[in-house]
Amino acid sequence: MEYEYDNESDGLYIWFVDDIDKESEKYDKEIWPEELKNEIGLLFDTNGKLLGMEIMPASKYFDEKRLENL
């Protein structure tokens, strides 16, 4: 699992795959469920496999100092 934080957009990306560079080539779509307040998106590949999730605004859910250390 890999974590990436973009402080400019306040977006936290949590990847569930071992090699995100390789797997991101298969990226197909994302969904932002209303149940998750359209703030947590799920990222899928062309086979429907969950690649990761995106959380915006991340500072709403996580400590900002910890985010900056990612």
A tleap script that builds the chain and sets N, CA, C and O, in Angstrom:
source leaprc.protein.ff14SB
mol = sequence {
  NMET GLU TYR GLU TYR ASP ASN GLU SER ASP
  GLY LEU TYR ILE TRP PHE VAL ASP ASP ILE
  ASP LYS GLU SER GLU LYS TYR ASP LYS GLU
  ILE TRP PRO GLU GLU LEU LYS ASN GLU ILE
  GLY LEU LEU PHE ASP THR ASN GLY LYS LEU
  LEU GLY MET GLU ILE MET PRO ALA SER LYS
  TYR PHE ASP GLU LYS ARG LEU GLU ASN CLEU
}
set mol.1.N position { 0.847 -1.162 0.000 }
set mol.1.CA position { 0.000 0.000 0.000 }
set mol.1.C position { 0.900 1.235 0.000 }
set mol.1.O position { 1.900 1.301 0.715 }
set mol.2.N position { 0.519 2.197 -0.812 }
set mol.2.CA position { 1.269 3.451 -0.895 }
set mol.2.C position { 0.337 4.615 -0.591 }
set mol.2.O position { -0.867 4.554 -0.841 }
set mol.3.N position { 0.924 5.679 -0.044 }
set mol.3.CA position { 0.170 6.885 0.276 }
set mol.3.C position { 0.823 8.075 -0.422 }
set mol.3.O position { 2.048 8.177 -0.480 }
set mol.4.N position { 0.008 8.955 -0.939 }
set mol.4.CA position { 0.501 10.200 -1.532 }
set mol.4.C position { -0.400 11.322 -1.045 }
set mol.4.O position { -1.617 11.163 -0.957 }
set mol.5.N position { 0.205 12.452 -0.732 }
set mol.5.CA position { -0.584 13.607 -0.311 }
set mol.5.C position { -0.188 14.807 -1.146 }
set mol.5.O position { 0.994 15.111 -1.299 }
set mol.6.N position { -1.187 15.482 -1.682 }
set mol.6.CA position { -0.983 16.704 -2.451 }
set mol.6.C position { -1.543 17.847 -1.616 }
set mol.6.O position { -2.757 18.030 -1.534 }
set mol.7.N position { -0.642 18.620 -0.993 }
set mol.7.CA position { -1.112 19.673 -0.089 }
set mol.7.C position { -1.776 20.824 -0.833 }
set mol.7.O position { -2.560 21.566 -0.241 }
set mol.8.N position { -1.485 20.983 -2.096 }
set mol.8.CA position { -2.116 22.054 -2.870 }
set mol.8.C position { -3.619 21.796 -3.049 }
set mol.8.O position { -4.434 22.710 -2.925 }
set mol.9.N position { -3.967 20.549 -3.341 }
set mol.9.CA position { -5.382 20.201 -3.525 }
set mol.9.C position { -5.999 19.595 -2.266 }
set mol.9.O position { -7.203 19.343 -2.214 }
set mol.10.N position { -5.150 19.359 -1.238 }
set mol.10.CA position { -5.564 18.699 0.004 }
set mol.10.C position { -6.154 17.328 -0.303 }
set mol.10.O position { -7.176 16.930 0.257 }
set mol.11.N position { -5.482 16.618 -1.208 }
set mol.11.CA position { -5.931 15.287 -1.616 }
set mol.11.C position { -5.002 14.206 -1.119 }
set mol.11.O position { -3.786 14.287 -1.299 }
set mol.12.N position { -5.569 13.198 -0.497 }
set mol.12.CA position { -4.814 12.033 -0.049 }
set mol.12.C position { -5.172 10.871 -0.965 }
set mol.12.O position { -6.349 10.590 -1.189 }
set mol.13.N position { -4.160 10.203 -1.491 }
set mol.13.CA position { -4.341 9.058 -2.369 }
set mol.13.C position { -3.788 7.836 -1.659 }
set mol.13.O position { -2.628 7.817 -1.246 }
set mol.14.N position { -4.619 6.822 -1.519 }
set mol.14.CA position { -4.217 5.568 -0.893 }
set mol.14.C position { -4.311 4.502 -1.970 }
set mol.14.O position { -5.395 4.227 -2.485 }
set mol.15.N position { -3.177 3.900 -2.313 }
set mol.15.CA position { -3.113 2.914 -3.384 }
set mol.15.C position { -3.027 1.521 -2.774 }
set mol.15.O position { -2.234 1.287 -1.862 }
set mol.16.N position { -3.841 0.599 -3.277 }
set mol.16.CA position { -3.895 -0.771 -2.774 }
set mol.16.C position { -3.097 -1.750 -3.624 }
set mol.16.O position { -3.188 -2.961 -3.417 }
set mol.17.N position { -2.335 -1.257 -4.556 }
set mol.17.CA position { -1.551 -2.108 -5.453 }
set mol.17.C position { -0.058 -1.927 -5.162 }
set mol.17.O position { 0.363 -0.910 -4.610 }
set mol.18.N position { 0.724 -2.926 -5.543 }
set mol.18.CA position { 2.154 -2.898 -5.254 }
set mol.18.C position { 2.934 -1.919 -6.123 }
set mol.18.O position { 3.832 -1.231 -5.637 }
set mol.19.N position { 2.596 -1.855 -7.397 }
set mol.19.CA position { 3.336 -0.998 -8.332 }
set mol.19.C position { 2.361 -0.031 -8.995 }
set mol.19.O position { 1.793 -0.334 -10.044 }
set mol.20.N position { 2.175 1.112 -8.392 }
set mol.20.CA position { 1.169 2.057 -8.879 }
set mol.20.C position { 1.480 2.561 -10.287 }
set mol.20.O position { 0.563 2.809 -11.069 }
set mol.21.N position { 2.750 2.713 -10.615 }
set mol.21.CA position { 3.098 3.182 -11.964 }
set mol.21.C position { 2.615 2.188 -13.019 }
set mol.21.O position { 2.061 2.586 -14.043 }
set mol.22.N position { 2.824 0.914 -12.771 }
set mol.22.CA position { 2.400 -0.127 -13.702 }
set mol.22.C position { 0.875 -0.246 -13.723 }
set mol.22.O position { 0.274 -0.304 -14.796 }
set mol.23.N position { 0.257 -0.284 -12.560 }
set mol.23.CA position { -1.188 -0.474 -12.465 }
set mol.23.C position { -1.977 0.737 -12.953 }
set mol.23.O position { -3.094 0.588 -13.448 }
set mol.24.N position { -1.408 1.933 -12.818 }
set mol.24.CA position { -2.150 3.126 -13.233 }
set mol.24.C position { -2.359 3.170 -14.748 }
set mol.24.O position { -3.237 3.884 -15.233 }
set mol.25.N position { -1.559 2.414 -15.488 }
set mol.25.CA position { -1.758 2.327 -16.940 }
set mol.25.C position { -3.101 1.687 -17.264 }
set mol.25.O position { -3.650 1.907 -18.344 }
set mol.26.N position { -3.635 0.892 -16.331 }
set mol.26.CA position { -4.907 0.203 -16.524 }
set mol.26.C position { -6.075 1.000 -15.930 }
set mol.26.O position { -7.206 0.515 -15.907 }
set mol.27.N position { -5.806 2.208 -15.454 }
set mol.27.CA position { -6.854 3.021 -14.836 }
set mol.27.C position { -8.021 3.213 -15.795 }
set mol.27.O position { -7.830 3.489 -16.979 }
set mol.28.N position { -9.232 3.063 -15.266 }
set mol.28.CA position { -10.413 3.193 -16.114 }
set mol.28.C position { -11.383 4.255 -15.625 }
set mol.28.O position { -11.815 5.104 -16.405 }
set mol.29.N position { -11.734 4.218 -14.333 }
set mol.29.CA position { -12.762 5.146 -13.867 }
set mol.29.C position { -12.676 5.345 -12.364 }
set mol.29.O position { -11.956 4.640 -11.657 }
set mol.30.N position { -13.422 6.310 -11.909 }
set mol.30.CA position { -13.548 6.546 -10.484 }
set mol.30.C position { -14.997 6.876 -10.187 }
set mol.30.O position { -15.725 7.405 -11.026 }
set mol.31.N position { -15.390 6.548 -8.970 }
set mol.31.CA position { -16.737 6.908 -8.539 }
set mol.31.C position { -16.633 7.654 -7.215 }
set mol.31.O position { -15.769 7.373 -6.385 }
set mol.32.N position { -17.525 8.600 -7.047 }
set mol.32.CA position { -17.576 9.427 -5.836 }
set mol.32.C position { -18.964 9.252 -5.220 }
set mol.32.O position { -19.863 10.055 -5.471 }
set mol.33.N position { -19.139 8.192 -4.408 }
set mol.33.CA position { -20.466 7.894 -3.873 }
set mol.33.C position { -21.036 9.014 -3.004 }
set mol.33.O position { -20.335 9.616 -2.191 }
set mol.34.N position { -22.302 9.268 -3.197 }
set mol.34.CA position { -22.996 10.264 -2.387 }
set mol.34.C position { -22.956 9.872 -0.909 }
set mol.34.O position { -22.908 10.734 -0.032 }
set mol.35.N position { -22.975 8.558 -0.641 }
set mol.35.CA position { -22.927 8.073 0.737 }
set mol.35.C position { -21.638 8.473 1.434 }
set mol.35.O position { -21.590 8.562 2.661 }
set mol.36.N position { -20.602 8.713 0.657 }
set mol.36.CA position { -19.317 9.146 1.207 }
set mol.36.C position { -19.145 10.652 1.019 }
set mol.36.O position { -18.026 11.164 0.985 }
set mol.37.N position { -20.257 11.339 0.899 }
set mol.37.CA position { -20.319 12.800 0.814 }
set mol.37.C position { -19.573 13.356 -0.392 }
set mol.37.O position { -19.190 14.526 -0.395 }
set mol.38.N position { -19.365 12.538 -1.409 }
set mol.38.CA position { -18.610 12.943 -2.592 }
set mol.38.C position { -17.232 13.490 -2.232 }
set mol.38.O position { -16.675 14.312 -2.959 }
set mol.39.N position { -16.686 13.030 -1.107 }
set mol.39.CA position { -15.359 13.456 -0.662 }
set mol.39.C position { -14.362 12.304 -0.679 }
set mol.39.O position { -13.158 12.515 -0.533 }
set mol.40.N position { -14.868 11.085 -0.858 }
set mol.40.CA position { -14.012 9.906 -0.922 }
set mol.40.C position { -14.353 9.172 -2.210 }
set mol.40.O position { -15.464 8.674 -2.390 }
set mol.41.N position { -13.365 9.119 -3.103 }
set mol.41.CA position { -13.569 8.488 -4.397 }
set mol.41.C position { -12.842 7.165 -4.482 }
set mol.41.O position { -11.772 6.995 -3.898 }
set mol.42.N position { -13.422 6.231 -5.208 }
set mol.42.CA position { -12.832 4.914 -5.409 }
set mol.42.C position { -12.313 4.834 -6.838 }
set mol.42.O position { -13.022 5.188 -7.780 }
set mol.43.N position { -11.080 4.371 -6.997 }
set mol.43.CA position { -10.400 4.338 -8.297 }
set mol.43.C position { -10.286 2.895 -8.785 }
set mol.43.O position { -9.769 2.039 -8.067 }
set mol.44.N position { -10.762 2.622 -9.994 }
set mol.44.CA position { -10.821 1.264 -10.531 }
set mol.44.C position { -10.032 1.123 -11.829 }
set mol.44.O position { -9.828 2.088 -12.565 }
set mol.45.N position { -9.589 -0.129 -12.089 }
set mol.45.CA position { -8.932 -0.402 -13.361 }
set mol.45.C position { -9.963 -0.931 -14.363 }
set mol.45.O position { -11.152 -1.009 -14.053 }
set mol.46.N position { -9.507 -1.287 -15.551 }
set mol.46.CA position { -10.414 -1.711 -16.622 }
set mol.46.C position { -11.124 -3.027 -16.323 }
set mol.46.O position { -12.133 -3.336 -16.957 }
set mol.47.N position { -10.616 -3.811 -15.369 }
set mol.47.CA position { -11.247 -5.068 -14.989 }
set mol.47.C position { -12.157 -4.913 -13.777 }
set mol.47.O position { -12.694 -5.901 -13.276 }
set mol.48.N position { -12.334 -3.685 -13.303 }
set mol.48.CA position { -13.164 -3.448 -12.130 }
set mol.48.C position { -12.449 -3.650 -10.813 }
set mol.48.O position { -13.070 -3.620 -9.751 }
set mol.49.N position { -11.133 -3.855 -10.880 }
set mol.49.CA position { -10.331 -4.050 -9.663 }
set mol.49.C position { -10.097 -2.692 -8.994 }
set mol.49.O position { -9.769 -1.709 -9.658 }
set mol.50.N position { -10.269 -2.655 -7.683 }
set mol.50.CA position { -10.061 -1.419 -6.932 }
set mol.50.C position { -8.567 -1.133 -6.833 }
set mol.50.O position { -7.817 -1.913 -6.246 }
set mol.51.N position { -8.140 -0.014 -7.409 }
set mol.51.CA position { -6.738 0.390 -7.372 }
set mol.51.C position { -6.421 1.193 -6.113 }
set mol.51.O position { -5.351 1.050 -5.520 }
set mol.52.N position { -7.374 2.044 -5.715 }
set mol.52.CA position { -7.112 2.898 -4.563 }
set mol.52.C position { -8.282 3.819 -4.296 }
set mol.52.O position { -9.369 3.672 -4.854 }
set mol.53.N position { -8.017 4.773 -3.424 }
set mol.53.CA position { -9.036 5.759 -3.103 }
set mol.53.C position { -8.416 7.133 -2.977 }
set mol.53.O position { -7.234 7.279 -2.669 }
set mol.54.N position { -9.233 8.129 -3.221 }
set mol.54.CA position { -8.819 9.529 -3.151 }
set mol.54.C position { -9.725 10.214 -2.134 }
set mol.54.O position { -10.945 10.058 -2.175 }
set mol.55.N position { -9.129 10.965 -1.230 }
set mol.55.CA position { -9.892 11.633 -0.185 }
set mol.55.C position { -9.638 13.127 -0.280 }
set mol.55.O position { -8.502 13.588 -0.168 }
set mol.56.N position { -10.715 13.876 -0.488 }
set mol.56.CA position { -10.617 15.332 -0.615 }
set mol.56.C position { -11.807 15.974 0.085 }
set mol.56.O position { -12.940 15.683 -0.299 }
set mol.57.N position { -11.635 16.770 1.020 }
set mol.57.CA position { -10.401 17.299 1.590 }
set mol.57.C position { -9.851 16.362 2.669 }
set mol.57.O position { -10.550 16.015 3.621 }
set mol.58.N position { -8.616 15.967 2.507 }
set mol.58.CA position { -8.002 15.014 3.426 }
set mol.58.C position { -7.860 15.571 4.839 }
set mol.58.O position { -7.994 14.835 5.816 }
set mol.59.N position { -7.590 16.872 4.947 }
set mol.59.CA position { -7.387 17.459 6.280 }
set mol.59.C position { -8.664 17.444 7.116 }
set mol.59.O position { -8.615 17.646 8.329 }
set mol.60.N position { -9.790 17.209 6.481 }
set mol.60.CA position { -11.044 17.082 7.226 }
set mol.60.C position { -11.075 15.776 8.012 }
set mol.60.O position { -11.718 15.690 9.058 }
set mol.61.N position { -10.375 14.753 7.505 }
set mol.61.CA position { -10.417 13.422 8.093 }
set mol.61.C position { -9.134 12.996 8.794 }
set mol.61.O position { -9.151 12.079 9.615 }
set mol.62.N position { -8.017 13.659 8.474 }
set mol.62.CA position { -6.720 13.250 9.012 }
set mol.62.C position { -5.977 14.448 9.580 }
set mol.62.O position { -6.215 15.587 9.178 }
set mol.63.N position { -5.077 14.181 10.515 }
set mol.63.CA position { -4.253 15.215 11.115 }
set mol.63.C position { -3.334 15.826 10.049 }
set mol.63.O position { -2.624 15.104 9.349 }
set mol.64.N position { -3.353 17.148 9.933 }
set mol.64.CA position { -2.580 17.835 8.888 }
set mol.64.C position { -1.076 17.599 9.014 }
set mol.64.O position { -0.395 17.463 7.998 }
set mol.65.N position { -0.548 17.548 10.220 }
set mol.65.CA position { 0.896 17.321 10.395 }
set mol.65.C position { 1.298 15.943 9.892 }
set mol.65.O position { 2.369 15.783 9.307 }
set mol.66.N position { 0.452 14.953 10.114 }
set mol.66.CA position { 0.749 13.605 9.609 }
set mol.66.C position { 0.667 13.578 8.089 }
set mol.66.O position { 1.461 12.899 7.438 }
set mol.67.N position { -0.274 14.300 7.525 }
set mol.67.CA position { -0.390 14.347 6.071 }
set mol.67.C position { 0.848 14.941 5.429 }
set mol.67.O position { 1.320 14.450 4.403 }
set mol.68.N position { 1.373 15.996 6.030 }
set mol.68.CA position { 2.560 16.662 5.483 }
set mol.68.C position { 3.781 15.762 5.499 }
set mol.68.O position { 4.718 15.987 4.733 }
set mol.69.N position { 3.794 14.747 6.355 }
set mol.69.CA position { 4.929 13.833 6.447 }
set mol.69.C position { 4.845 12.662 5.462 }
set mol.69.O position { 5.755 11.836 5.395 }
set mol.70.N position { 3.766 12.598 4.710 }
set mol.70.CA position { 3.627 11.491 3.738 }
set mol.70.C position { 4.447 11.754 2.506 }
set mol.70.O position { 4.455 10.939 1.584 }
savepdb mol mol.pdb
quit
